[in-house]
């Protein structure tokens, strides 16, 4: 069995149910049409020489054609994988070369970068998705689609996910059909979603495991409709149109949504009537949501409490690319704020002597692409994946993540601190602080780089703004231990954007690049003669 079998079974059971569409309209397909397009495109890819065991590179926005082409390559026993749309030619050269892809399908406005990236790699087919039906060759003589997809097994490579490279050169995570199917089966059970139908959204980068999980693979098992949002910045605007039954995002999006609601005067949903809360959810487009989640980074407790009080079944989850995206899920009705939930079915967790979380289960990657050395560093002889996260398990098996092992701050007095805990306190202290990066490793005290939330209502003048930010810093400090408190801070005026200098595509901090880019500002925070707002 494989995901190909799941796809075909769904298309057979629900041929006339909606399967794909674009936000705003267009690209609509039923499951029958989806399956027919996949068969046609698979024949064309086979005509390009794609065979079982090959890889196919995709550099596409979130659009129905992505789902079609990815599924078509998968049905050939090949491993389709995605390049971040913001990748430079040098980055494209690196990942395409290591993936050993002979076919790259992209969009017209990415062609120039893609062409420069694959120059000299021997890539035979660089195709524009806009003309894909015109340029794909016919299927080879004797091509038997049914025989080909039925030969794909759970042991076969499904895709490659390239890690974001926050700790160095990116690694190619190899995920199998069987590992993904085990994850999706366990997720369906713990989420309690209907096993037939539903509505999902694809808006995160298709190169990220979260979008493949919810926007591509899970709908194949559930028979859900996927709406593709080409511009992720427009996802909140698209919610009322889609009214998803399954939806989730990273903490920053939930924080922005909470800030927007608070600006409308919705400060404490717990004090609202059921009817008022229902109207707010309908206005957001989340009134049909059966399961909503938050992952990729810790969400501040105040933000999670806010949406639970609003009536959303918001569940914090935890995982990593190396596990297909998930390892733990807070169950609906059993959420424990501050934890990422217990392990999913068939997943084992244990805490090492130094606090690192080890994980083992069927969804763990088979290894890093052509990198046995780093694979051996990540997965030990007993099959335990060393996650790099520091955590603790409570007596009910719920996991709390403290921080990344490599990001723990140790100050000059030898005190260990979690930068994420301090940053979450800052971001949840009020509406103004949108991003925070704390500094303090090998330093005498904690300082912070702060960025304003672009959707917050700002005070009228500079002095009032600085005073208001300082008040939020002091409010955050009141919830922190003395050693964790921010003694000095500086306010940066440029917004930090996904996949920019400071953030990964899923809005995790790039700490080393931040330290290099803002070295002078950081140094100033530790000069004794410098006076700063917020200094103690």
C-alpha positions in Angstrom: 0.0 0.0 0.0 1.1 3.6 -0.4 -0.4 7.1 -0.5 -1.1 6.4 -4.2 -3.5 3.7 -3.1 -5.2 6.1 -0.6 -5.6 8.7 -3.3 -7.1 6.3 -5.8 -9.5 4.9 -3.1 -10.7 8.4 -2.3 -11.2 9.3 -5.9 -13.2 6.1 -6.4 -15.4 6.6 -3.3 -16.1 10.3 -3.8 -15.7 11.0 -7.5 -18.0 14.0 -7.6 -17.0 15.6 -4.4 -14.9 18.8 -4.6 -11.2 18.3 -4.4 -9.2 21.3 -5.5 -9.8 25.0 -6.0 -8.1 28.4 -5.9 -8.9 31.1 -3.3 -11.1 33.6 -5.1 -12.3 31.0 -7.6 -10.8 29.0 -10.4 -9.0 25.7 -10.8 -12.0 23.8 -9.4 -11.8 20.0 -9.7 -13.7 17.1 -8.4 -11.9 14.0 -7.2 -12.6 12.3 -10.5 -11.1 15.2 -12.4 -8.2 15.4 -10.0 -7.5 11.7 -10.6 -7.8 12.0 -14.4 -5.4 15.0 -14.4 -2.9 13.0 -12.3 -3.0 10.1 -14.7 -2.5 12.4 -17.7 0.4 14.3 -16.1 2.0 11.1 -14.9 2.1 9.9 -18.5 3.8 13.2 -19.5 6.4 13.0 -16.7 7.1 9.4 -17.7 7.7 10.7 -21.2 10.3 13.0 -19.7 12.0 9.9 -18.4 10.8 10.0 -14.8 10.8 6.5 -13.2 10.4 4.9 -9.8 13.2 6.1 -7.5 13.8 9.4 -9.3 13.1 12.8 -7.9 11.2 15.7 -9.4 11.8 19.3 -8.3 8.9 21.8 -8.0 9.3 25.6 -7.5 5.6 26.7 -7.4 3.3 28.9 -5.5 0.3 27.3 -3.7 -2.0 26.5 -6.7 -4.0 23.4 -7.8 -1.3 22.7 -10.5 1.2 22.0 -7.7 -1.1 19.3 -6.1 -1.7 17.8 -9.5 2.0 17.6 -10.5 3.2 16.4 -7.1 0.6 13.6 -7.1 1.4 12.7 -10.7 5.1 12.3 -9.8 4.2 10.3 -6.7 2.2 7.9 -8.7 5.2 7.1 -10.8 7.1 6.0 -7.7 9.2 9.1 -7.9 9.7 11.6 -5.0 8.4 15.1 -5.8 9.9 17.8 -3.6 9.7 21.6 -3.3 12.2 24.5 -3.5 11.4 27.6 -1.5 10.1 30.2 -4.0 12.6 32.8 -2.5 15.6 30.6 -3.1 18.6 32.2 -4.7 20.3 30.6 -7.7 23.1 29.3 -5.4 20.5 27.7 -3.1 18.7 26.1 -6.1 22.0 24.7 -7.3 22.7 23.2 -3.9 19.4 21.4 -3.4 18.7 20.3 -7.0 22.2 18.9 -7.2 21.9 17.0 -4.0 18.4 15.8 -4.8 19.7 14.7 -8.3 16.6 15.8 -10.1 16.4 15.8 -13.9 13.1 17.6 -14.1 12.3 21.0 -12.5 8.8 22.6 -12.9 8.4 26.2 -12.0 6.5 29.4 -12.8 7.2 32.0 -15.5 8.5 34.6 -13.1 10.9 32.1 -11.4 12.3 30.8 -14.7 15.3 33.1 -14.8 16.4 32.2 -11.2 15.7 28.5 -11.7 17.6 28.5 -15.0 20.7 30.1 -13.4 20.4 27.6 -10.5 20.4 24.5 -12.6 23.0 25.6 -15.1 25.7 23.0 -15.4 23.7 20.4 -13.4 22.5 18.4 -16.4 18.8 19.0 -15.7 17.2 18.0 -18.9 13.7 19.5 -18.4 13.1 23.0 -17.0 9.3 23.4 -17.5 7.0 26.4 -17.1 3.8 25.3 -15.3 1.8 27.8 -17.4 2.5 25.8 -20.5 2.9 22.3 -19.0 0.2 20.7 -21.1 1.9 21.9 -24.3 5.4 21.0 -23.5 5.1 17.6 -21.7 5.9 14.8 -24.2 3.4 11.9 -24.6 3.5 8.9 -22.4 6.0 6.2 -23.5 4.6 3.4 -25.6 3.1 0.7 -23.4 2.9 2.9 -20.4 0.4 1.3 -17.9 -0.5 3.9 -15.3 -2.4 1.4 -13.0 0.5 -1.1 -13.0 3.0 1.7 -12.2 1.1 3.3 -9.2 0.2 -0.1 -7.8 3.9 -1.0 -7.6 4.6 1.9 -5.2 5.0 0.6 -1.7 5.1 2.0 1.8 8.9 1.6 1.9 9.3 3.9 -1.1 10.5 7.5 -0.8 7.6 10.0 -0.8 9.3 13.3 -0.7 12.4 15.3 0.5 11.9 18.2 2.9 14.9 20.5 3.1 15.4 21.9 6.6 15.5 25.7 6.9 19.1 25.7 7.7 18.9 27.9 10.9 21.9 25.9 12.3 23.9 25.5 9.2 23.6 24.0 5.7 20.2 22.6 5.0 19.6 18.8 5.2 17.4 16.8 2.9 14.9 14.9 5.1 13.7 11.7 3.3 10.2 10.7 4.2 8.5 7.5 3.1 4.9 6.6 2.1 4.6 4.3 5.1 5.9 6.9 7.6 3.5 9.6 6.3 0.5 7.2 6.2 1.2 6.1 9.8 1.4 9.8 10.9 -1.9 10.7 9.1 -3.8 7.7 10.5 -2.7 8.6 14.0 -3.5 12.3 13.4 -7.0 11.4 12.2 -7.7 9.5 15.3 -6.4 12.1 17.8 -8.0 15.1 16.0 -11.4 13.4 15.8 -12.1 14.9 12.3 -14.5 13.3 10.0 -13.0 10.6 7.9 -14.8 11.8 4.8 -15.0 15.3 3.4 -14.0 18.6 5.0 -12.1 21.6 3.8 -8.4 22.4 4.1 -6.1 25.2 3.0 -2.7 25.2 1.3 -1.0 28.5 2.0 2.3 27.8 3.8 5.4 27.2 1.7 5.0 23.9 -0.2 8.6 23.2 0.7 7.6 23.0 4.4 6.3 19.8 5.9 3.2 21.5 7.4 1.8 22.4 4.0 2.5 19.0 2.5 0.8 17.4 5.6 -2.4 19.4 5.7 -2.6 20.9 2.2 -1.7 17.8 0.1 -1.4 14.4 1.9 -4.2 14.5 4.6 -6.9 15.5 2.0 -5.9 12.4 0.0 -6.9 10.2 2.9 -10.0 12.2 4.1 -11.4 13.1 0.7 -11.3 16.8 1.8 -11.3 19.8 -0.5 -8.1 21.9 -0.6 -8.2 25.6 -1.4 -4.8 27.0 -2.5 -3.9 30.5 -1.4 -1.0 31.7 -3.7 -0.1 34.6 -1.4 0.3 33.4 2.2 -0.1 37.0 3.5 -3.8 36.8 2.3 -4.7 33.7 4.2 -6.7 35.5 6.9 -8.7 37.3 4.2 -9.4 34.0 2.5 -10.8 32.3 5.7 -14.4 33.6 5.4 -14.5 32.3 1.8 -13.2 28.8 2.5 -14.6 28.3 6.1 -12.1 25.4 6.6 -12.9 22.5 8.9 -9.2 21.9 9.4 -6.9 24.9 9.8 -3.7 25.9 11.6 -0.7 28.2 11.5 2.4 29.3 13.2 2.3 31.3 16.5 3.0 34.6 14.8 -0.2 34.3 12.7 -2.3 33.5 15.8 -0.7 36.4 17.6 -1.5 38.8 14.8 -5.1 37.6 14.7 -5.4 38.1 18.4 -4.0 41.6 18.1 -6.5 42.4 15.4 -9.4 41.2 17.5 -8.2 43.1 20.5 -8.0 46.3 18.4 -11.7 45.7 17.7 -12.4 45.7 21.4 -12.5 42.0 21.9 -10.3 41.8 25.0 -11.6 38.9 27.0 -13.7 36.3 25.0 -14.6 34.5 28.3 -16.9 37.4 29.2 -18.8 37.3 25.9 -22.1 35.5 25.3 -22.1 32.3 23.3 -23.9 34.2 20.5 -21.3 36.9 20.4 -18.5 34.4 20.3 -20.2 32.6 17.5 -20.6 35.8 15.5 -16.8 36.5 15.9 -15.9 33.0 14.7 -18.3 33.4 11.7 -16.7 36.8 10.9 -13.2 35.2 11.0 -14.4 32.3 8.8 -13.5 29.7 11.5 -17.1 28.8 12.6 -16.9 25.4 10.9 -13.5 24.5 12.2 -13.5 21.1 13.8 -9.7 21.1 14.5 -7.3 24.0 14.5 -3.7 23.8 15.5 -0.6 25.8 16.2 3.0 24.5 15.6 6.5 25.2 14.5 7.3 27.3 17.6 5.8 27.7 21.1 2.7 29.8 21.3 2.3 32.2 24.3 -0.1 30.9 26.8 -2.2 34.1 26.7 -2.7 33.7 23.0 -3.8 30.1 23.3 -6.1 30.9 26.3 -7.7 33.7 24.2 -8.7 31.5 21.4 -9.8 28.6 23.6 -12.1 31.1 25.4 -13.4 32.2 22.0 -14.5 28.6 21.4 -11.9 27.4 18.9 -10.6 23.9 19.5 -7.0 25.1 19.2 -4.4 22.4 19.9 -0.7 23.1 20.2 1.4 20.4 18.4 5.0 19.6 18.1 7.2 17.9 15.6 9.9 18.5 13.1 10.7 17.9 9.4 12.5 14.7 10.4 9.2 13.2 11.6 6.9 14.5 8.8 5.9 17.5 10.9 4.4 15.9 14.0 5.2 13.9 17.1 2.8 15.1 19.8 -0.7 16.6 19.6 -2.9 18.1 22.4 -6.2 16.2 22.2 -9.4 18.3 21.9 -11.0 18.5 25.3 -7.8 17.5 26.9 -5.6 20.4 26.0 -3.0 21.4 28.6 -1.9 25.0 28.0 1.9 25.2 28.1 2.4 21.7 26.8 2.5 20.3 23.2 0.5 17.3 24.2 1.2 13.6 24.6 2.9 11.5 21.8 0.7 10.3 19.0 -0.1 6.7 18.5 3.0 4.5 18.0 5.4 7.3 18.9 7.7 6.9 21.9 9.4 9.7 23.7 12.1 9.7 26.3 14.2 12.5 28.0 17.9 12.1 27.9 20.1 13.0 30.9 20.8 16.5 29.6 17.1 17.1 29.0 17.1 16.5 25.2 13.9 14.8 23.9 14.5 11.6 22.0 11.7 10.2 19.7 11.1 6.9 18.0 8.2 5.9 15.7 7.1 4.9 12.2 7.1 8.5 10.9 10.7 9.2 11.7 12.7 9.9 8.5 14.7 7.1 6.9 17.7 9.5 6.8 19.2 12.7 5.3 19.6 12.7 1.6 23.0 11.2 0.7 24.4 12.2 4.1 25.0 9.1 6.2 27.3 11.0 8.6 24.6 13.5 9.7 22.0 10.7 9.6 24.1 8.7 12.2 24.4 11.9 14.3 20.6 12.3 14.3 19.4 8.7 14.7 21.2 6.4 17.1 21.7 2.6 16.8 18.5 2.0 18.8 16.4 4.1 16.4 16.0 7.1 18.6 15.9 10.5 16.9 17.8 13.1 18.8 15.4 16.1 18.3 17.7 18.8 19.6 14.8 20.2 21.8 15.0 20.4 25.5 11.8 19.2 27.2 10.1 17.5 30.1 7.3 14.9 30.4 4.6 15.2 33.1 3.0 12.3 34.9 0.3 12.1 32.3 2.8 11.9 29.4 2.3 15.5 28.2 5.4 17.1 26.8 6.6 20.6 27.5 9.3 22.0 25.2 11.7 24.3 27.0 13.9 25.4 24.0 16.3 24.3 21.4 19.3 22.6 22.9 21.7 24.8 20.9 19.8 28.0 21.7 19.8 27.8 25.5 21.4 31.0 26.9 24.1 30.6 29.6 25.0 34.0 31.0 28.4 34.9 32.6 27.2 33.8 36.0 26.5 30.3 34.6 22.7 30.6 34.7 20.7 28.7 32.0 17.7 30.4 30.4 15.3 29.7 27.5 15.3 32.6 25.1 11.9 31.4 23.7 10.3 31.8 27.1 11.5 35.3 27.5 10.5 36.2 23.9 7.0 34.8 24.4 6.6 36.9 27.6 7.6 40.0 25.6 5.3 39.3 22.6 2.3 38.6 24.8 2.7 41.5 27.2 0.7 43.9 25.0 -0.2 44.8 21.4 2.9 46.7 20.4 5.8 44.1 20.4 5.4 41.9 17.4 8.8 40.2 17.3 11.5 39.9 19.9 15.0 38.4 19.9 16.7 38.2 23.3 20.5 38.3 23.7 22.4 37.1 26.7 24.7 34.2 26.0 28.0 34.8 27.7 26.7 38.2 28.7 26.1 39.7 32.2 22.3 40.3 31.6 19.5 39.8 29.1 18.8 42.4 26.5 16.4 42.4 23.5 15.9 43.5 20.0 12.2 44.4 19.5 10.1 44.9 16.4 6.7 46.6 16.3 3.6 44.7 15.3 2.6 46.3 12.0 -1.1 45.9 12.8 -0.9 47.5 16.2 -2.3 51.0 16.8 0.8 53.1 17.6 0.9 56.1 20.0 1.0 59.5 18.3 4.6 60.5 19.1 8.0 59.0 19.6 8.1 59.6 23.4 4.7 58.0 23.9 5.7 55.0 21.8 8.9 54.4 23.7 7.0 54.7 27.0 4.4 52.3 25.8 6.9 49.7 24.7 8.8 50.1 27.9 5.6 49.4 29.8 5.2 46.2 27.9 8.8 45.2 28.6 8.2 45.8 32.3 4.9 43.8 32.2 6.8 40.9 30.7 9.6 41.2 33.3 7.0 40.9 36.1 6.3 37.4 34.8 9.9 36.4 34.6 12.5 35.5 37.2 15.1 38.1 38.1 17.8 36.6 36.0 15.5 36.3 32.9 14.3 39.9 33.0 15.2 42.2 30.1 17.5 45.0 31.4 17.9 46.8 28.1 16.3 46.8 24.8 16.3 48.6 21.5 13.4 49.1 19.0 13.9 48.3 15.4 11.6 49.9 12.9 11.7 47.6 9.9 9.3 44.6 10.0 10.9 41.2 10.0 9.3 39.2 7.2 9.2 35.4 6.5 12.2 34.1 4.6 14.0 37.4 5.1 17.3 38.1 6.9 15.8 37.5 10.3 13.1 34.8 9.9 12.8 31.4 8.2 9.8 30.9 5.9 7.8 29.6 8.9 8.9 32.6 11.0 11.4 31.1 13.3 14.2 33.4 14.3 17.5 33.1 12.5 19.6 33.9 15.5 23.1 33.8 14.0 22.2 36.1 11.1 20.3 38.4 13.5 23.4 38.6 15.7 25.6 39.5 12.7 23.2 42.0 11.1 22.5 43.9 14.3 26.0 43.5 15.9 26.4 47.2 16.5 23.0 47.6 18.1 23.6 44.6 20.4 27.0 45.9 21.4 25.5 49.2 22.3 23.1 47.4 24.7 26.2 46.3 26.7 28.1 49.6 26.8 27.9 50.9 30.4 27.7 54.5 29.4 24.8 54.1 27.1 21.4 55.0 28.5 18.4 53.0 27.1 14.8 53.0 27.7 14.0 49.8 29.7 17.4 49.6 31.4 17.5 48.8 35.0 
